Amino acid sequence: MTDTDNFTKIAEVGDIPVGEGEGFDIGGIEIAVFNTGDEYYAISNRCSHQHAPLCNAGDEKINAEDTWTGERGGVDTEACTVSCPWHLWEWDLETGEHEASGQRIGTFDCRVEEDDILVRI
Ligand code: FES
């Protein structure tokens, strides 16, 4: 990772498919970066409810008995939100807000420079 103007390169365009996210650790700060197709958004990777990793939103979940599978949560590219994979709290990717609870998690500036996706911590 390189650091220019306090922005850290975390990935390259094409690494994170549209409608998906990926988790990163930047100096001990866990962030998730989501691609809505129009923009990349960087947000805390920990849901404030019970600390689920938001980067796993939309992944297939298999319960302990292997009796239930399916996708849990995910990115809504139209609404610009991500639903937590554990209990489906919906987080605004721009503001970090969960409207129903009034809670807010961290968001970070994210930009694309040439083919690099950069995040400012
Ligand atoms: S841990 Fe995210 S909604 Fe419960």
Boltz pocket constraint, residues with backbone or C-beta under 6 A from the ligand:
constraints:
  - pocket:
      binder: B
      contacts: [[A, 47], [A, 48], [A, 49], [A, 50], [A, 51], [A, 52], [A, 84], [A, 85], [A, 86], [A, 87], [A, 88], [A, 89]]
      max_distance: 6.0
